[in-house]
Amino acid sequence: MTVGTPLPIDPVGDWIHGRDQRLRVCLSMCIGFPGTVVSIDEFGATVDQDGRLRRASTLVIPDISIGDQVFVAAGTIVQRLDPDEAELIRATLLEAIALEEAEAGAPARNGGIA
C-alpha cells in the first residue's frame, strides 16, 4: 500500500486495521535508501539495499555501473553517491528507524529496512 491510498473500510465503517494502523500509514512516508548496483539490463538496475534486492529505474541517471553506490527514491536511482556518503546516510536512517521503534515500544530490527 502506498501513502495516499485509502485503507479498506469494513461494513461498520471502521478501518480494517484499526486506528493505530491508520495513524501509522498516515504518518509514514516513502524514504529513499542508499544501495549498491548489482546488475543492469535494458530496463533498469537491481540494487542491493541492506540485503534486499530492489529493481530501480535508471531513467534519471542512465550511466550507472555495477558496484556504484546510489540513492534510490520512489523506485528510481536519483543520485550516485560516494561510498562514505552512502554509509553515513545508511547509518543515519537505520538509527532513525531504531529510535522510532524504541519510542513505539517495538523491538528494534538489527539492520533491517522498514
C-alpha positions as CSV (number, residue, x, y, z in Angstrom):
1,M,0.0,0.0,0.0
2,T,1.3,3.4,-0.8
3,V,0.9,6.6,1.1
4,G,-2.2,8.4,-0.1
5,T,-4.0,5.1,-0.8
6,P,-7.1,4.9,1.3
7,L,-7.3,1.9,3.6
8,P,-10.2,-0.5,3.0
9,I,-13.3,0.1,5.2
10,D,-15.2,-2.7,6.8
11,P,-19.1,-2.8,6.7
12,V,-19.4,-0.9,10.0
13,G,-17.3,2.0,8.7
14,D,-14.2,1.5,10.7
15,W,-10.7,1.0,9.3
16,I,-9.9,-2.7,8.9
17,H,-6.5,-2.4,10.5
18,G,-7.7,-0.2,13.4
19,R,-6.8,3.3,14.4
20,D,-3.2,2.5,15.2
21,Q,-2.5,1.2,11.7
22,R,-4.4,4.1,10.2
23,L,-2.2,6.5,12.1
24,R,1.0,4.7,11.2
25,V,0.0,4.7,7.5
26,C,-1.0,8.4,7.6
27,L,2.3,9.4,9.3
28,S,4.6,7.2,7.3
29,M,6.3,8.3,4.1
30,C,8.5,6.8,1.4
31,I,12.1,7.2,2.4
32,G,14.9,6.8,-0.1
33,F,17.7,4.4,0.9
34,P,21.2,4.0,-0.4
35,G,22.3,0.8,-2.1
36,T,24.8,-0.9,-4.4
37,V,24.0,-1.6,-8.0
38,V,24.4,-5.4,-8.5
39,S,23.1,-5.8,-12.1
40,I,22.0,-3.7,-15.0
41,D,19.8,-4.5,-18.0
42,E,18.0,-2.6,-20.7
43,F,15.0,-1.9,-18.3
44,G,16.9,-0.6,-15.3
45,A,19.1,-1.9,-12.5
46,T,18.9,-4.2,-9.5
47,V,20.1,-2.5,-6.3
48,D,21.1,-4.3,-3.1
49,Q,19.7,-2.2,-0.2
50,D,21.0,-3.9,3.0
51,G,20.4,-7.4,1.7
52,R,17.1,-6.6,-0.1
53,L,17.3,-6.6,-3.8
54,R,15.1,-4.0,-5.5
55,R,14.5,-3.0,-9.1
56,A,15.2,0.6,-9.8
57,S,14.8,2.8,-12.9
58,T,17.9,4.3,-14.5
59,L,16.0,6.9,-16.4
60,V,17.3,9.8,-14.4
61,I,20.9,8.6,-14.3
62,P,21.4,6.2,-17.2
63,D,25.2,5.9,-16.9
64,I,25.2,3.7,-13.8
65,S,27.7,0.9,-13.4
66,I,27.7,-2.3,-11.4
67,G,29.2,-1.5,-7.9
68,D,28.1,2.1,-7.9
69,Q,26.6,3.4,-4.6
70,V,23.3,5.0,-5.4
71,F,20.4,6.7,-3.7
72,V,17.0,5.2,-4.7
73,A,13.8,7.1,-4.1
74,A,10.3,6.1,-5.5
75,G,11.8,3.2,-7.4
76,T,14.3,5.4,-9.3
77,I,18.0,5.9,-9.0
78,V,18.2,9.6,-8.3
79,Q,21.8,10.1,-7.3
80,R,25.2,8.4,-7.4
81,L,26.9,8.5,-4.0
82,D,30.4,8.5,-2.7
83,P,30.8,5.2,-0.6
84,D,31.4,7.2,2.6
85,E,28.3,9.4,2.0
86,A,26.2,6.2,1.3
87,E,27.4,4.7,4.6
88,L,26.6,7.9,6.5
89,I,23.1,8.0,5.0
90,R,22.5,4.3,5.7
91,A,23.7,4.5,9.3
92,T,21.6,7.7,10.0
93,L,18.4,6.1,8.6
94,L,18.9,2.8,10.5
95,E,19.4,4.9,13.7
96,A,16.2,6.8,13.0
97,I,14.3,3.5,12.4
98,A,15.6,2.1,15.7
99,L,14.7,5.3,17.6
100,E,11.2,5.3,16.1
101,E,10.7,1.6,17.0
102,A,12.0,2.2,20.5
103,E,9.6,5.1,21.0
104,A,6.7,2.9,19.8
105,G,7.8,0.1,22.2
106,A,8.6,-2.3,19.4
107,P,11.9,-4.3,19.3
108,A,14.5,-2.7,17.0
109,R,15.3,-4.5,13.8
110,N,19.0,-5.2,13.6
111,G,20.0,-3.6,10.4
112,G,16.7,-4.1,8.6
113,I,15.0,-1.6,6.3
114,A,11.4,-0.6,7.0
